[in-house]
Amino acid sequence: MKDYIEERALSVANYIIESKATVRQAARRFGISKSTVHKDCTDRLEQINPSLAREVRQILDVNKQERHIRGGLATREKYLHQKE
């Protein structure tokens, strides 16, 4: 694996852990795709630093469990702003 990929994977992982960010937020922050963030945090990070990978996995799992709630809140906000 190339050095810059390892550095990016570690940077993305640390960002997700520090800010409890979603995959979309991390992708936007680093200017990469959601699938690249996911690949970095699941596959590549497991090879580089397994303990860090477990921490990130816990946050991603929580985000996955809450995504339907976030989607509902976003839809609610959308329609509240349309009424105004």
SELUM-921243 format. One record per atom (N, C-alpha, C): residue in three letters; atom name; z negated, y negated, x negated. Coordinates in nm, 2 decimals. Atoms other than C-alpha are relative to their C-alpha. Example, Ala and Ser with C-alpha at 12.3 -4.5 7.8 and 13.67 -1.06 7.14 Angstrom:
+--------+-------+--------+--------+--------+
: residu : atome :     pz :     py :     px :
+--------+-------+--------+--------+--------+
:    ALA :     N :   0.00 :   0.12 :  -0.09 :
:    ALA :    CA :  -0.78 :   0.45 :  -1.23 :
:    ALA :     C :   0.00 :  -0.12 :  -0.09 :
:    SER :     N :   0.00 :   0.11 :   0.09 :
:    SER :    CA :  -0.71 :   0.11 :  -1.37 :
:    SER :     C :  -0.08 :  -0.11 :   0.08 :
+--------+-------+--------+--------+--------+
This chain:
+--------+-------+--------+--------+--------+
: residu : atome :     pz :     py :     px :
+--------+-------+--------+--------+--------+
:    MET :     N :   0.00 :   0.12 :  -0.09 :
:    MET :    CA :   0.00 :   0.00 :   0.00 :
:    MET :     C :   0.00 :  -0.12 :  -0.09 :
:    LYS :     N :  -0.01 :   0.12 :   0.08 :
:    LYS :    CA :   0.09 :  -0.34 :  -0.13 :
:    LYS :     C :  -0.13 :  -0.09 :   0.01 :
:    ASP :     N :   0.12 :   0.08 :   0.00 :
:    ASP :    CA :  -0.19 :  -0.58 :  -0.23 :
:    ASP :     C :  -0.02 :  -0.10 :   0.11 :
:    TYR :     N :   0.01 :   0.10 :  -0.11 :
:    TYR :    CA :  -0.11 :  -0.85 :   0.02 :
:    TYR :     C :  -0.03 :   0.06 :   0.13 :
:    ILE :     N :   0.03 :  -0.07 :  -0.13 :
:    ILE :    CA :  -0.12 :  -0.60 :   0.30 :
:    ILE :     C :  -0.15 :   0.03 :   0.01 :
:    GLU :     N :   0.14 :  -0.03 :   0.01 :
:    GLU :    CA :  -0.47 :  -0.49 :   0.19 :
:    GLU :     C :  -0.08 :  -0.13 :   0.02 :
:    GLU :     N :   0.07 :   0.13 :  -0.01 :
:    GLU :    CA :  -0.59 :  -0.85 :   0.16 :
:    GLU :     C :   0.01 :  -0.05 :   0.15 :
:    ARG :     N :  -0.01 :   0.04 :  -0.14 :
:    ARG :    CA :  -0.45 :  -0.93 :   0.51 :
:    ARG :     C :  -0.08 :   0.08 :   0.09 :
:    ALA :     N :   0.08 :  -0.09 :  -0.08 :
:    ALA :    CA :  -0.61 :  -0.63 :   0.66 :
:    ALA :     C :  -0.15 :  -0.03 :  -0.01 :
:    LEU :     N :   0.14 :   0.04 :   0.02 :
:    LEU :    CA :  -0.95 :  -0.73 :   0.51 :
:    LEU :     C :  -0.03 :  -0.13 :   0.07 :
:    SER :     N :   0.02 :   0.13 :  -0.06 :
:    SER :    CA :  -0.91 :  -1.09 :   0.62 :
:    SER :     C :   0.00 :   0.00 :   0.15 :
:    VAL :     N :   0.00 :  -0.01 :  -0.14 :
:    VAL :    CA :  -0.82 :  -1.00 :   0.97 :
:    VAL :     C :  -0.12 :   0.07 :   0.05 :
:    ALA :     N :   0.12 :  -0.08 :  -0.04 :
:    ALA :    CA :  -1.11 :  -0.75 :   1.00 :
:    ALA :     C :  -0.12 :  -0.10 :  -0.01 :
:    ASN :     N :   0.12 :   0.09 :   0.01 :
:    ASN :    CA :  -1.36 :  -1.01 :   0.87 :
:    ASN :     C :   0.01 :  -0.11 :   0.11 :
:    TYR :     N :  -0.02 :   0.10 :  -0.10 :
:    TYR :    CA :  -1.22 :  -1.27 :   1.11 :
:    TYR :     C :  -0.05 :   0.06 :   0.14 :
:    ILE :     N :   0.04 :  -0.06 :  -0.13 :
:    ILE :    CA :  -1.26 :  -1.03 :   1.41 :
:    ILE :     C :  -0.15 :   0.02 :   0.01 :
:    ILE :     N :   0.14 :  -0.02 :   0.00 :
:    ILE :    CA :  -1.61 :  -0.94 :   1.31 :
:    ILE :     C :  -0.08 :  -0.13 :   0.01 :
:    GLU :     N :   0.08 :   0.13 :   0.00 :
:    GLU :    CA :  -1.73 :  -1.30 :   1.25 :
:    GLU :     C :   0.01 :  -0.07 :   0.13 :
:    SER :     N :  -0.02 :   0.07 :  -0.12 :
:    SER :    CA :  -1.58 :  -1.44 :   1.56 :
:    SER :     C :   0.01 :   0.08 :   0.13 :
:    LYS :     N :  -0.01 :  -0.09 :  -0.11 :
:    LYS :    CA :  -1.57 :  -1.14 :   1.79 :
:    LYS :     C :   0.13 :  -0.02 :   0.07 :
:    ALA :     N :  -0.13 :   0.03 :  -0.06 :
:    ALA :    CA :  -1.20 :  -1.22 :   1.84 :
:    ALA :     C :   0.07 :   0.12 :   0.05 :
:    THR :     N :  -0.09 :  -0.10 :  -0.06 :
:    THR :    CA :  -0.95 :  -1.03 :   2.04 :
:    THR :     C :   0.12 :   0.02 :  -0.10 :
:    VAL :     N :  -0.12 :  -0.03 :   0.08 :
:    VAL :    CA :  -0.63 :  -0.88 :   1.89 :
:    VAL :     C :   0.09 :  -0.12 :   0.01 :
:    ARG :     N :  -0.09 :   0.12 :  -0.02 :
:    ARG :    CA :  -0.43 :  -1.17 :   2.04 :
:    ARG :     C :  -0.05 :  -0.12 :  -0.08 :
:    GLN :     N :   0.05 :   0.11 :   0.08 :
:    GLN :    CA :  -0.66 :  -1.43 :   1.89 :
:    GLN :     C :   0.02 :   0.01 :  -0.15 :
:    ALA :     N :  -0.02 :  -0.03 :   0.14 :
:    ALA :    CA :  -0.64 :  -1.27 :   1.55 :
:    ALA :     C :   0.14 :  -0.02 :  -0.04 :
:    ALA :     N :  -0.14 :   0.01 :   0.03 :
:    ALA :    CA :  -0.27 :  -1.24 :   1.57 :
:    ALA :     C :   0.05 :  -0.15 :  -0.01 :
:    ARG :     N :  -0.04 :   0.14 :   0.00 :
:    ARG :    CA :  -0.23 :  -1.61 :   1.66 :
:    ARG :     C :  -0.06 :  -0.07 :  -0.12 :
:    ARG :     N :   0.07 :   0.07 :   0.11 :
:    ARG :    CA :  -0.48 :  -1.72 :   1.39 :
:    ARG :     C :   0.08 :   0.03 :  -0.14 :
:    PHE :     N :  -0.06 :  -0.04 :   0.13 :
:    PHE :    CA :  -0.29 :  -1.52 :   1.11 :
:    PHE :     C :   0.15 :  -0.01 :   0.01 :
:    GLY :     N :  -0.14 :   0.01 :  -0.01 :
:    GLY :    CA :   0.06 :  -1.57 :   1.24 :
:    GLY :     C :   0.08 :   0.13 :  -0.01 :
:    ILE :     N :  -0.07 :  -0.13 :   0.00 :
:    ILE :    CA :   0.14 :  -1.20 :   1.28 :
:    ILE :     C :  -0.01 :   0.06 :   0.14 :
:    SER :     N :  -0.01 :  -0.06 :  -0.13 :
:    SER :    CA :   0.21 :  -0.97 :   1.57 :
:    SER :     C :  -0.13 :   0.07 :   0.04 :
:    LYS :     N :   0.11 :  -0.07 :  -0.05 :
:    LYS :    CA :  -0.05 :  -0.80 :   1.79 :
:    LYS :     C :   0.00 :   0.14 :  -0.06 :
:    SER :     N :  -0.01 :  -0.14 :   0.05 :
:    SER :    CA :   0.08 :  -0.46 :   1.67 :
:    SER :     C :  -0.03 :   0.01 :  -0.14 :
:    THR :     N :   0.04 :   0.00 :   0.14 :
:    THR :    CA :   0.04 :  -0.56 :   1.31 :
:    THR :     C :  -0.15 :  -0.01 :  -0.02 :
:    VAL :     N :   0.15 :   0.02 :   0.00 :
:    VAL :    CA :  -0.32 :  -0.67 :   1.37 :
:    VAL :     C :  -0.06 :   0.14 :   0.03 :
:    HIS :     N :   0.06 :  -0.13 :  -0.04 :
:    HIS :    CA :  -0.39 :  -0.34 :   1.55 :
:    HIS :     C :   0.02 :   0.11 :  -0.11 :
:    LYS :     N :  -0.03 :  -0.10 :   0.11 :
:    LYS :    CA :  -0.22 :  -0.13 :   1.27 :
:    LYS :     C :  -0.09 :  -0.03 :  -0.12 :
:    ASP :     N :   0.09 :   0.04 :   0.12 :
:    ASP :    CA :  -0.42 :  -0.33 :   1.00 :
:    ASP :     C :  -0.14 :   0.05 :   0.03 :
:    CYS :     N :   0.14 :  -0.02 :  -0.03 :
:    CYS :    CA :  -0.75 :  -0.28 :   1.18 :
:    CYS :     C :  -0.03 :   0.15 :   0.03 :
:    THR :     N :   0.03 :  -0.14 :  -0.03 :
:    THR :    CA :  -0.71 :   0.09 :   1.27 :
:    THR :     C :   0.04 :   0.09 :  -0.11 :
:    ASP :     N :  -0.05 :  -0.09 :   0.11 :
:    ASP :    CA :  -0.49 :   0.27 :   1.02 :
:    ASP :     C :  -0.03 :  -0.04 :  -0.14 :
:    ARG :     N :   0.01 :   0.05 :   0.14 :
:    ARG :    CA :  -0.48 :   0.06 :   0.71 :
:    ARG :     C :  -0.15 :  -0.02 :  -0.05 :
:    LEU :     N :   0.13 :   0.03 :   0.04 :
:    LEU :    CA :  -0.84 :  -0.05 :   0.71 :
:    LEU :     C :  -0.09 :   0.13 :  -0.02 :
:    GLU :     N :   0.07 :  -0.13 :   0.02 :
:    GLU :    CA :  -0.96 :   0.31 :   0.75 :
:    GLU :     C :   0.01 :   0.05 :  -0.14 :
:    GLN :     N :  -0.02 :  -0.04 :   0.14 :
:    GLN :    CA :  -0.81 :   0.38 :   0.41 :
:    GLN :     C :  -0.07 :  -0.09 :  -0.10 :
:    ILE :     N :   0.06 :   0.10 :   0.09 :
:    ILE :    CA :  -0.94 :   0.06 :   0.25 :
:    ILE :     C :  -0.15 :   0.00 :   0.00 :
:    ASN :     N :   0.14 :   0.02 :  -0.01 :
:    ASN :    CA :  -1.29 :   0.03 :   0.38 :
:    ASN :     C :  -0.05 :   0.06 :   0.13 :
:    PRO :     N :   0.04 :  -0.07 :  -0.13 :
:    PRO :    CA :  -1.41 :   0.29 :   0.64 :
:    PRO :     C :  -0.11 :  -0.06 :   0.08 :
:    SER :     N :   0.12 :   0.06 :  -0.07 :
:    SER :    CA :  -1.74 :   0.12 :   0.72 :
:    SER :     C :   0.04 :  -0.13 :   0.07 :
:    LEU :     N :  -0.05 :   0.12 :  -0.06 :
:    LEU :    CA :  -1.56 :  -0.21 :   0.79 :
:    LEU :     C :   0.09 :   0.04 :   0.12 :
:    ALA :     N :  -0.09 :  -0.05 :  -0.11 :
:    ALA :    CA :  -1.31 :  -0.02 :   1.00 :
:    ALA :     C :  -0.08 :   0.04 :   0.13 :
:    ARG :     N :   0.08 :  -0.04 :  -0.12 :
:    ARG :    CA :  -1.59 :   0.12 :   1.22 :
:    ARG :     C :  -0.06 :  -0.12 :   0.07 :
:    GLU :     N :   0.05 :   0.12 :  -0.06 :
:    GLU :    CA :  -1.74 :  -0.23 :   1.27 :
:    GLU :     C :   0.11 :  -0.07 :   0.09 :
:    VAL :     N :  -0.11 :   0.07 :  -0.07 :
:    VAL :    CA :  -1.40 :  -0.37 :   1.38 :
:    VAL :     C :   0.03 :   0.09 :   0.12 :
:    ARG :     N :  -0.03 :  -0.09 :  -0.11 :
:    ARG :    CA :  -1.34 :  -0.06 :   1.60 :
:    ARG :     C :  -0.10 :  -0.03 :   0.12 :
:    GLN :     N :   0.10 :   0.02 :  -0.10 :
:    GLN :    CA :  -1.67 :  -0.13 :   1.79 :
:    GLN :     C :   0.04 :  -0.13 :   0.08 :
:    ILE :     N :  -0.03 :   0.12 :  -0.06 :
:    ILE :    CA :  -1.56 :  -0.49 :   1.86 :
:    ILE :     C :   0.13 :   0.01 :   0.09 :
:    LEU :     N :  -0.12 :  -0.02 :  -0.08 :
:    LEU :    CA :  -1.21 :  -0.39 :   1.97 :
:    LEU :     C :  -0.02 :   0.09 :   0.12 :
:    ASP :     N :   0.03 :  -0.08 :  -0.12 :
:    ASP :    CA :  -1.35 :  -0.13 :   2.20 :
:    ASP :     C :  -0.07 :  -0.08 :   0.11 :
:    VAL :     N :   0.07 :   0.09 :  -0.10 :
:    VAL :    CA :  -1.58 :  -0.39 :   2.37 :
:    VAL :     C :   0.11 :  -0.09 :   0.06 :
:    ASN :     N :  -0.10 :   0.09 :  -0.05 :
:    ASN :    CA :  -1.28 :  -0.62 :   2.40 :
:    ASN :     C :   0.09 :   0.08 :   0.10 :
:    LYS :     N :  -0.08 :  -0.08 :  -0.09 :
:    LYS :    CA :  -1.08 :  -0.34 :   2.56 :
:    LYS :     C :  -0.07 :   0.03 :   0.13 :
:    GLN :     N :   0.07 :  -0.02 :  -0.12 :
:    GLN :    CA :  -1.35 :  -0.27 :   2.81 :
:    GLN :     C :  -0.01 :  -0.13 :   0.09 :
:    GLU :     N :   0.01 :   0.13 :  -0.08 :
:    GLU :    CA :  -1.37 :  -0.64 :   2.91 :
:    GLU :     C :   0.13 :  -0.06 :   0.03 :
:    ARG :     N :  -0.13 :   0.07 :  -0.02 :
:    ARG :    CA :  -1.00 :  -0.72 :   2.92 :
:    ARG :     C :   0.04 :  -0.02 :   0.15 :
:    HIS :     N :  -0.03 :   0.02 :  -0.14 :
:    HIS :    CA :  -0.97 :  -0.67 :   3.30 :
:    HIS :     C :  -0.08 :  -0.11 :   0.06 :
:    ILE :     N :   0.08 :   0.12 :  -0.04 :
:    ILE :    CA :  -1.25 :  -0.92 :   3.35 :
:    ILE :     C :   0.06 :  -0.13 :  -0.05 :
:    ARG :     N :  -0.06 :   0.12 :   0.06 :
:    ARG :    CA :  -1.09 :  -1.17 :   3.12 :
:    ARG :     C :   0.13 :  -0.04 :   0.07 :
:    GLY :     N :  -0.13 :   0.03 :  -0.07 :
:    GLY :    CA :  -0.75 :  -1.13 :   3.30 :
:    GLY :     C :  -0.03 :  -0.06 :   0.14 :
:    GLY :     N :   0.04 :   0.05 :  -0.13 :
:    GLY :    CA :  -0.92 :  -1.19 :   3.63 :
:    GLY :     C :  -0.04 :  -0.14 :   0.00 :
:    LEU :     N :   0.05 :   0.13 :   0.02 :
:    LEU :    CA :  -1.09 :  -1.50 :   3.51 :
:    LEU :     C :   0.12 :  -0.10 :  -0.03 :
:    ALA :     N :  -0.12 :   0.08 :   0.04 :
:    ALA :    CA :  -0.76 :  -1.63 :   3.36 :
:    ALA :     C :   0.08 :  -0.03 :   0.12 :
:    THR :     N :  -0.08 :   0.01 :  -0.12 :
:    THR :    CA :  -0.58 :  -1.57 :   3.69 :
:    THR :     C :  -0.07 :  -0.10 :   0.09 :
:    ARG :     N :   0.07 :   0.09 :  -0.09 :
:    ARG :    CA :  -0.86 :  -1.75 :   3.88 :
:    ARG :     C :   0.02 :  -0.15 :  -0.05 :
:    GLU :     N :  -0.02 :   0.13 :   0.05 :
:    GLU :    CA :  -0.84 :  -2.05 :   3.65 :
:    GLU :     C :   0.14 :  -0.06 :   0.02 :
:    LYS :     N :  -0.14 :   0.04 :  -0.03 :
:    LYS :    CA :  -0.46 :  -2.06 :   3.69 :
:    LYS :     C :   0.01 :  -0.05 :   0.14 :
:    TYR :     N :  -0.02 :   0.04 :  -0.13 :
:    TYR :    CA :  -0.48 :  -2.08 :   4.06 :
:    TYR :     C :  -0.09 :  -0.12 :   0.04 :
:    LEU :     N :   0.09 :   0.12 :  -0.02 :
:    LEU :    CA :  -0.77 :  -2.33 :   4.06 :
:    LEU :     C :   0.07 :  -0.13 :  -0.05 :
:    HIS :     N :  -0.07 :   0.12 :   0.05 :
:    HIS :    CA :  -0.56 :  -2.57 :   3.85 :
:    HIS :     C :   0.13 :  -0.03 :   0.08 :
:    GLN :     N :  -0.12 :   0.03 :  -0.08 :
:    GLN :    CA :  -0.26 :  -2.53 :   4.08 :
:    GLN :     C :  -0.04 :  -0.07 :   0.13 :
:    LYS :     N :   0.04 :   0.07 :  -0.12 :
:    LYS :    CA :  -0.46 :  -2.65 :   4.38 :
:    LYS :     C :  -0.02 :  -0.14 :  -0.02 :
:    GLU :     N :   0.03 :   0.14 :   0.03 :
:    GLU :    CA :  -0.55 :  -2.97 :   4.21 :
:    GLU :     C :   0.12 :  -0.09 :   0.00 :
+--------+-------+--------+--------+--------+
